[in-house]
């Protein structure tokens, strides 16, 4: 539920797959965020 909250807050998505006999795979998608670079002081 923690990951779901973070992903939701950032307008992302989670996809889950059940691999029979092998477990589960979770895909987390987050949008690309571009920001201005911060110069070193």
N, C-alpha and C positions, 0 to 999 in steps of 0.2 A: 504494500500500500504506500510505502514511502516513495518508491520509484514512480509509481503511478501518479502521485501528487506532483512530483517534480516535473515529469514529462507533461502532464496536463497544464501546469502553470506556464510552461514554455511552448505551448501550442504544438506539442509533438504527438507521437502515437506509439503504441506498443502492439506487437503482433506475436501471438504464441502459436507454436506448432507442436503437436504430439507425434513423436517418432516412435511408432509401435516397437516395443521391446528395447528401445534405446534411450528413452527419456523425453525431455521437452527442450525446445529451443525458443528463446525469447528474443525478438528483434525490437530494438529501441530506436526510434527515429526522432531526431531533433532538428529544427530548422537551422539553417546557417545564419549566424549573426555576425555582421561586420561592424567593426567599430574603428574609430580613429586610433592610430598608434600613439602610444604615450612615450615621449622622449625621456631617456634616462637623465636623471639629475646629477 
